[in-house]
Amino acid sequence: MIQTIEGVFRNGKVELLEEPANIQEARVIVTFLPSTIGPAGGPSFTAEEVAELRGKLEAWEEDWNAPGMEAYDDYETRRRGSGCVVAQSTR
């Protein structure tokens, strides 16, 4: 199973912000992100990068907004909770 966990690269080491579930040893891929996104200072995405990302995500917009998808709004929190994630009826 693939898991995504946030971490910080500091002093040549990656420090995870949480413990991965049910993993004792695994290969990893590390992607370095800008320290900030936007006008708050520091690195930010260029207008071209934002346009490219919007274009890539545009194809998912209809599915993302489809009825029943609100079940995934807080998926990770509910996944770790006491039961399964069930789509709520909007009717």
Backbone hydrogen bonds in HBPLUS format (Angstrom, degrees):
<---DONOR---> <-ACCEPTOR-->    atom                        ^
c    i                          cat <-CA-CA->   ^        H-A-AA   ^      H-
h    n   atom  resd res      DA  || num        DHA   H-A  angle D-A-AA Bond
n    s   type  num  typ     dist DA aas  dist angle  dist       angle   num
A0017-LEU N   A0006-GLU O   2.87 MM  11  5.76 169.8  1.88 152.4 149.8     1
A0008-VAL N   A0015-GLU O   2.82 MM   7  5.20 151.0  1.90 140.3 148.8     2
A0015-GLU N   A0008-VAL O   2.76 MM   7  5.20 171.3  1.77 152.3 154.8     3
A0010-ARG N   A0013-LYS O   2.82 MM   3  5.45 162.0  1.85 163.4 162.7     4
A0013-LYS N   A0010-ARG O   3.04 MM   3  5.45 160.3  2.08 115.2 121.5     5
A0050-VAL N   A0046-THR O   2.99 MM   4  6.30 159.8  2.03 155.4 160.7     6
A0051-ALA N   A0047-ALA O   2.97 MM   4  6.14 160.9  2.00 145.9 151.2     7
A0052-GLU N   A0048-GLU O   2.94 MM   4  6.13 155.6  2.00 145.6 152.3     8
A0053-LEU N   A0049-GLU O   2.97 MM   4  6.15 159.9  2.01 147.1 152.3     9
A0054-ARG N   A0050-VAL O   2.87 MM   4  6.08 163.8  1.90 153.8 158.5    10
A0055-GLY N   A0051-ALA O   2.99 MM   4  6.15 157.3  2.05 144.7 150.7    11
A0056-LYS N   A0052-GLU O   3.07 MM   4  6.36 151.1  2.15 144.3 151.8    12
A0057-LEU N   A0053-LEU O   2.95 MM   4  6.20 155.2  2.01 153.0 159.8    13
A0058-GLU N   A0054-ARG O   2.85 MM   4  5.85 136.0  2.04 147.7 158.9    14
A0060-TRP N   A0057-LEU O   2.91 MM   3  5.47 149.3  2.00 115.9 125.2    15
A0061-GLU N   A0058-GLU O   3.16 MM   3  5.27 157.1  2.21 106.3 113.2    16
A0064-TRP N   A0060-TRP O   2.81 MM   4  5.89 165.4  1.83 164.2 169.3    17
A0065-ASN N   A0061-GLU O   3.05 MM   4  6.18 149.8  2.14 149.4 155.4    18
A0066-ALA N   A0063-ASP O   3.13 MM   3  5.04 164.2  2.16 105.0 109.6    19
A0069-MET N   A0066-ALA O   3.18 MM   3  5.86 165.2  2.20 139.9 142.6    20
A0071-ALA N   A0068-GLY O   3.24 MM   3  6.05 169.3  2.25 119.5 122.8    21
A0072-TYR N   A0069-MET O   2.97 MM   3  5.76 167.9  1.99 122.4 126.3    22
A0073-ASP N   A0070-GLU O   3.07 MM   3  5.12 167.9  2.09 108.7 112.4    23
A0075-TYR N   A0072-TYR O   3.35 MM   3  4.57 161.0  2.39 105.0  99.8    24
A0078-ARG N   A0074-ASP O   3.12 MM   4  6.34 169.6  2.13 159.8 163.1    25
A0079-ARG N   A0075-TYR O   2.70 MM   4  5.77 147.8  1.80 153.9 164.3    26
A0080-ARG N   A0076-GLU O   3.24 MM   4  6.39 150.1  2.34 141.8 147.2    27
A0081-GLY N   A0078-ARG O   3.02 MM   3  4.80 144.8  2.14  94.0 105.1    28
